[in-house]
Amino acid sequence: MGGSFLTAEASDLMQRGIALLAADTPEGLSVSLACFDAAIGLRRRLFTPGDHGAAYLLAASWMNRGDALSRLGGEVRLAEAIRSYNEVLDVLRDAPPDADPLYRRRRHAIAWMNRGLTLQAQGTGVAAVAAVESLARAVAVTRGWPEHALLLTGVLVNHAKALLIVQPPRAAEARASAVHALENVAEIEMQSPPAAEIHLKAQILLCRAAETSLTTNPDSDESRELLSVGASRRRWRSGSARRRNSTSAIGTSTRTTRRISASPESPRRTSRSRLTATCPRR
C-alpha cells in the first residue's frame, strides 16, 4: 500500500476524530479515540527519524488521543492520556531543532500544559506536584516568544491554579504567575475576547492567592505586603469618595469608566481552563 494512500487515509481518520471530539459526547469521544488510534498506527508506518513533517503529523495524532482520553476520564484513561502526551514530547524531541521552531515550540507547550492538566485531574497529591512541574515546563517553553504571548498567558493561569491546589499551597508563586499573566495580556485584552477571558481568570486567581497567603501564613512578608497594599487601596478609595462628594456639592458631574471583561466561560473545557489540544491536519 503506497505512502500517499496511507497519508490520505490517516488524514481522513484525523478529520473524523476531530469532528467527534468537538461534539464532546461520550459515544463520540469513544469513536474519536478509535480514529486517533488508527491514525497513529498508519503514521507510525510512515514515520522515519529526521522527517520533521512526519513527526508533526504523528505528534498531532498522539495529542488528540490524549485529549479524547482526558475528556472520557477515569483512572485508566487519564493514565493513558498522560502516556499520549509523553509520546508527543518524545516524537517532538527527535525533530530537528531548526525545523519550524515556532510550530514545534507551540506543540511542546500544549503537550506539557495538557499533560499537567490531566495530572491535576487524577486528584492525588503526587499527581498535583507533577502537574505543577509539567506546567512550569510549558511556561519555560513559551516564555520570551512574543508569537506565543496568548498561549503563555493561558499556561501561566493554569500554573497559578495548580500552585494553589498543591499541598501545601504555594501562594507566593501562584501570585507571581497570575501577575505575569496579567502583565502579558494587558495590551490585547480589550481587543481579544480570549485574552479578556484569561485576564479575568488571572484576576480571580490573584485574589485566591492573596486569600490563601493571608489564611495560611498571616505573619509572612507576603501577607504583610498584601495587607499594606489593601490598606493603601482603602485609603485611596476613601479619599476618592470624599472628592466625588465634594465635587457633587458644587454641581460638578463625575464619570467613572468601568472595564467590561468577557464571560469567564472557557473556550473548550471550562472546568479545567484547558486551551484546545486539537490539532487539525490536512
C-alpha positions in Angstrom: 0.0 0.0 0.0 1.5 3.3 -1.1 2.6 6.1 1.2 0.3 8.6 -0.3 -2.7 6.4 0.2 -1.7 5.8 3.9 -1.2 9.6 4.4 -4.7 10.3 2.9 -6.3 7.6 5.0 -4.6 8.9 8.2 -5.8 12.4 7.4 -9.4 11.3 6.9 -9.3 9.4 10.2 -7.9 12.5 11.9 -10.6 14.8 10.5 -13.4 12.4 11.5 -11.9 12.1 15.0 -11.6 15.9 15.4 -15.2 16.4 14.4 -16.3 13.9 17.0 -14.0 15.4 19.6 -15.6 18.8 19.0 -19.1 17.3 19.6 -17.8 16.2 23.1 -20.3 13.3 23.7 -19.3 10.1 25.4 -20.2 8.0 22.4 -18.5 10.4 20.0 -15.4 10.6 22.2 -15.1 6.8 22.1 -15.3 6.7 18.3 -12.8 9.6 18.0 -10.4 7.7 20.2 -10.6 4.7 17.8 -10.0 7.1 14.9 -6.9 8.6 16.5 -5.5 5.1 17.4 -5.9 4.0 13.8 -4.3 7.2 12.5 -1.3 6.6 14.9 -0.9 3.1 13.5 -0.7 4.4 10.0 1.5 7.4 10.8 3.9 5.2 12.7 4.4 3.2 9.5 5.2 6.5 7.6 7.5 8.0 10.2 11.2 7.9 9.8 13.7 9.7 12.1 14.7 13.1 10.8 11.5 13.6 8.9 10.1 16.5 10.9 6.9 16.7 8.7 6.0 13.1 9.6 7.0 13.8 13.2 4.5 16.7 13.5 1.7 14.6 12.0 2.4 11.7 14.4 2.5 14.2 17.3 -0.8 15.6 16.3 -2.4 12.2 16.4 -1.0 11.5 19.9 -2.1 14.9 21.1 -5.7 14.4 20.0 -5.7 10.9 21.5 -4.6 12.4 24.8 -7.4 15.0 24.6 -10.1 12.3 23.9 -8.9 10.2 26.8 -8.8 13.0 29.3 -12.3 14.0 28.3 -13.6 10.5 28.8 -12.0 10.5 32.2 -11.5 7.6 34.7 -8.3 6.4 36.3 -7.1 4.1 33.4 -8.0 6.6 30.7 -6.3 9.5 32.4 -3.1 7.5 32.8 -3.3 6.6 29.1 -3.8 10.3 28.3 -0.6 11.2 30.2 1.2 8.5 28.2 -0.1 10.0 25.0 1.3 13.4 25.9 4.6 11.8 26.8 4.6 10.3 23.3 4.1 13.8 21.8 7.1 15.1 23.7 9.2 12.1 22.7 8.3 12.5 19.0 9.0 16.2 19.0 12.2 15.8 20.9 13.6 13.9 17.9 12.6 16.6 15.4 15.4 18.9 14.2 15.5 22.0 16.4 15.7 24.3 13.5 12.6 22.8 11.7 9.8 25.3 12.0 10.8 26.3 15.6 7.7 28.3 16.4 5.3 25.5 15.5 7.5 22.9 17.3 7.7 25.1 20.4 3.9 25.6 20.4 3.3 21.9 20.2 5.7 21.3 23.0 4.0 23.9 25.2 0.5 22.5 24.6 1.7 18.9 25.3 3.3 20.0 28.6 0.2 22.0 29.6 -2.4 19.4 28.8 -0.2 16.8 30.5 -0.2 19.0 33.6 -4.0 19.4 33.5 -4.5 15.7 33.1 -2.2 15.0 36.1 -4.3 17.5 38.0 -7.4 15.7 37.1 -6.1 12.5 38.7 -6.7 14.2 42.1 -3.8 12.8 44.1 -1.1 14.7 46.0 1.7 13.2 43.9 -0.1 14.0 40.7 -0.7 17.6 41.8 3.0 18.1 42.4 3.8 16.6 39.0 1.2 18.8 37.4 3.0 21.9 38.7 6.2 20.7 37.3 4.7 19.9 33.9 3.0 23.3 33.7 6.3 25.0 34.7 7.9 23.3 31.7 5.1 24.7 29.5 5.9 28.2 30.8 9.6 27.8 30.1 9.0 26.7 26.5 6.8 29.7 25.7 8.4 32.5 27.8 10.3 35.0 25.7 8.5 34.3 22.4 6.1 37.2 21.6 4.5 35.0 18.9 3.1 32.8 21.7 2.0 35.5 24.1 -1.6 34.4 24.4 -0.6 30.8 24.8 1.9 31.7 27.5 -0.8 33.7 29.4 -3.1 30.7 29.4 -0.3 28.5 30.6 0.5 30.9 33.4 -3.1 31.0 34.6 -3.1 27.1 34.7 0.2 27.2 36.5 -1.1 29.6 39.1 -4.2 27.4 39.7 -2.0 24.3 40.1 0.2 26.1 42.6 -2.9 26.8 44.8 -4.1 23.2 44.5 -0.9 21.5 45.6 -0.5 20.9 49.3 0.7 23.0 51.0 -0.4 25.8 48.6 2.4 27.8 47.1 0.6 31.1 47.2 3.5 33.5 46.6 4.5 31.6 43.4 0.8 31.5 42.3 0.5 35.2 42.8 3.7 35.7 40.7 2.3 33.6 37.8 -1.1 35.5 38.0 0.7 38.9 37.9 2.8 37.7 35.0 -0.3 36.6 33.1 -2.0 40.0 33.7 1.1 41.9 32.5 1.4 39.6 29.5 -2.2 40.2 28.3 -2.6 43.8 29.3 -2.1 45.3 25.8 -4.5 43.0 24.0 -7.3 42.1 26.5 -9.6 44.9 25.1 -9.3 43.7 21.5 -9.4 39.9 22.0 -12.2 38.0 23.8 -9.9 35.0 24.7 -7.4 37.5 26.1 -10.2 39.2 28.2 -11.3 35.8 29.5 -7.8 34.9 30.5 -7.4 38.4 32.1 -10.5 37.8 34.2 -9.3 34.3 35.3 -5.9 35.7 36.3 -7.5 38.4 38.4 -9.6 35.8 40.2 -6.5 33.6 40.8 -4.6 36.7 42.1 -7.4 37.2 44.7 -7.3 33.5 45.6 -3.6 33.6 46.0 -3.9 36.6 48.3 -6.6 34.9 50.4 -4.6 31.7 50.7 -1.5 33.6 51.8 -3.4 35.6 54.4 -5.2 32.5 55.7 -2.3 30.0 55.8 0.6 32.3 56.8 -0.6 35.7 58.1 2.8 36.7 59.6 4.8 36.2 56.3 6.3 39.1 54.4 3.9 38.3 51.6 0.9 38.7 53.9 2.2 41.9 55.4 2.7 43.3 51.9 -0.8 42.3 50.9 -2.3 44.0 54.0 -0.2 47.1 53.2 -1.5 47.2 49.6 -5.0 46.7 50.8 -4.8 49.5 53.4 -3.4 51.8 50.8 -6.2 50.9 48.4 -8.9 51.5 51.1 -7.4 55.0 51.8 -7.3 55.8 48.1 -11.0 54.8 47.7 -12.0 56.7 50.8 -10.3 59.9 49.6 -11.7 59.4 46.1 -15.2 59.1 47.6 -14.7 62.3 49.6 -13.6 64.1 46.4 -16.6 62.9 44.5 -18.9 64.1 47.3 -17.2 67.5 47.3 -17.5 68.0 43.5 -21.1 66.9 43.6 -21.8 69.6 46.2 -20.8 72.3 43.7 -22.7 70.7 40.8 -19.8 69.0 39.1 -20.6 65.7 37.4 -18.0 62.9 37.6 -18.0 59.9 35.4 -16.3 56.6 36.0 -15.1 54.3 33.3 -15.6 50.6 34.0 -13.8 47.9 32.2 -16.1 45.2 30.9 -14.4 41.8 30.6 -15.7 38.8 28.6 -17.6 36.0 30.3 -15.3 33.6 32.3 -16.6 30.7 30.3 -13.7 28.6 28.8 -13.4 28.1 25.0 -13.3 24.3 25.3 -13.1 22.8 28.8 -14.5 25.3 31.3 -13.7 23.3 34.4 -10.0 22.9 33.6 -9.3 26.2 31.7 -7.8 24.0 29.0 -6.6 25.5 25.9 -7.6 23.3 22.9 -5.2 20.5 22.2 -7.0 19.7 18.9 -4.5 20.0 16.0 -6.4 19.9 12.7 -4.3 18.4 9.9 -4.6 18.2 6.2 
